[in-house]
Amino acid sequence: MANGINANLVRRWVKEAEVGAEIEPGAAASEAKRVAPTTPAPKFFPLPIPTPASPVAADIRIELQRGATSVTVTWPASAASECAAWMRELLR
């Protein structure tokens, strides 16, 4: 706007540059000829996803604090449903 160019015109130029279209110099906007992009289309290359050698046994860690007293409970993630049942009973 400070240079006297409309923001919509600038956006159109950016959009045309992104798709690889060019406007011939000296041609009116209504008579613009589009030129095909010169870059080849991107190709898909499948890559193998590495698998971990051994599954990592994660733990559930619960920290409870009441006043100056603090309790930390570590529970195996493989027994998550039992941990949930224990928490329900604890919070009753």
ZATI-216645 format. One record per residue: residue in one letter; x, z negated, y negated of N, C-alpha, C in turn. Coordinates in steps of 0.02 Angstrom, whole numbers, plus 32768, in hexadecimal, padded with zeros to 4 digits. Layout:
! residues N
AXZYXZYXZY
...
This chain:
! residues 92
M802A8000803B800080008000802C80007FC1
A80647FDC7FC380907FD87F8980B0801C7F7A
N80B780467FAC80D580887FA480A180BF7F9B
G806280AC7F95802D80DD7F89801681017FC8
I802480E48003800F810380427FD880D88060
N7FA280F780747F6980D580917F7C80B880D5
A7F66807B80E37F76805981227F5A807F815E
N7F20809F81577F0380C6818E7F2F810181A0
L7F4D8121816E7F79815A81797FB88143819E
V7FD4810B818A800F80F181AB7FFF80E081F4
R7FC680C282007FB180B182447FAA80F0826F
R7F8E812582517F87816482757FCC81808288
W7FFC817C825A803F81948269805E816C82A2
V8055812B82A18070810082D6805081138319
K800E811B83197FEA812C83578002816F8372
E800B81A18347802281E2835D806A81DF8376
A809381B5835880D881AE836F80DA818D83B3
E80AC815E83BF80AB813C83FF8098816A8439
V806C819A842D805781C88462808282068464
G80B2820A843880E18242843980C882808415
A8094827A83EE807982B483CA809E82BA8387
E80A582F8837180C583058330809983348308
I809B832D82C78077835A829B80AA8388827B
E809C83C9827C80CA83F9825E80CF83ED8213
P810C83EE81F7811383E681AF80F0841E818B
G80CC840E815580AB8441812C806584528145
A8052843E81808010844D81997FDE841B817E
A7FA2843181717F6E840481597F5B83D58192
A7F41839B81817F30836981B47EFC838581E4
S7ECD83AE81CC7E9A83C981F87EB684008225
E7EEF841E82137F0D8454823A7F4A843C8261
A7F5083FC826B7F8B83E0828D7F8F83F982D4
K7FCA840E82E97FD68423832E7FF983EA8352
R7FE083DA838B7FFE83A583B3803183C483E2
V806A83A383E7809F83B9841380A28389844D
A80A983A3848980AC837984C580E9834C84C4
P80E4830F84DC811E82E384DD815583008508
T819382F384F481CC830E851881E682DE854D
T81D082A0854C81E8826F857C81BF827485BC
P81DE826E85F681B882718635818D8233863C
A8158823C8663812B82048670814F81CE8699
P8141818E868C8161815A86B3814A815D86FC
K8177814987298168814A877081678103878B
F814480FA87C2814080B987E2817580B48818
F819C807F881581CF8072884781C1802E8867
P81AA802D88A5819C7FED88C681DD7FC888D3
L81DC7F8888C682167F5D88D282027F278904
P822E7F178933821E7EE18962821F7E9E893F
I81F17E73895181EE7E30893582127E018965
P82467DDF894E826A7DB2897B823F7D77898F
T82427D6589CE821D7D2B89E6824E7CF189EE
P82377CB589E082647C7C89E782777C718A30
A82B57C5A8A3A82CE7C4F8A7E82A57C1A8AA2
S82947BE58A7E826B7BB08A9B823C7B978A66
P81FE7B888A7981CE7B708A4781E57B2C8A2C
V81DE7B2489EB81F17AE689CB81B67AB689CE
A81C27A7C89E9818D7A4A89EE81887A2589AB
A81557A368986814A7A168945812579D48950
D812F79A78922810E7967892680DF795F88EB
I80AB793788F5807E792488BF809878E388A3
R80A278E1886280BC78A488438089788A8811
I8075784C881B8043782C87F1806377EE87D1
E805E77EB878F807977B2876A803F778D8749
L8039774D875980047723873D802476EE8712
Q800676E186D8802176AE86AC7FE87686868E
R7FEF764486927FBF761786737FE775DF8652
G7FE775E08610800E75AF85EC805875B985FA
A807A7584860E80C17587861C80CF759A8665
T809A759E868E80A275AE86D4809D75F986DF
S80CC7614870680CE765C871480D77666875F
V80AF7693877C80B376A287C480B976EE87CB
T80E8770487F680F0774B880580E47756884F
V80B77784885E80A6779488A480BB77DC88B1
T80E077E788E680F3782B88FB80D07839893D
W80AC7872893F808378838978809678C9898F
P809B78D789D080AB791A89E68073794C89D4
A8086798689BB805579B889A6802C79D189E2
S804879CE8A1D802379E48A597FE679B88A67
A7FE4797C8A4A7FAC794E8A547F8779448A12
A7F7B797A89EE7F5B797689AC7F14795B89B1
S7EEE796D89E47EA9795589EA7EA8790989F5
E7ED878EF8A1B7EDB78A78A257EEE788489E4
C7F1978A389BD7F2C7887897C7EF07884894E
A7EC678B9894E7E8A78BA89257E5A7883893A
A7E517879897B7E25784389947E3F77FF897E
W7E8077F689827E9F77B6896D7E9477AA8923
M7E9C77DF88FB7E9177D888B27E4977C688A2
R7E1977E688C77DD277D688BB7DC4778D88C8
E7DE0777489007DD6772D89117DF876FF88DD
L7E32771388C77E5776EA88977E3276E68853
L7E14771B883F7DF3771F87FD7DAB770687FD
R7D9276EF88367D4D76D388377D4976928814
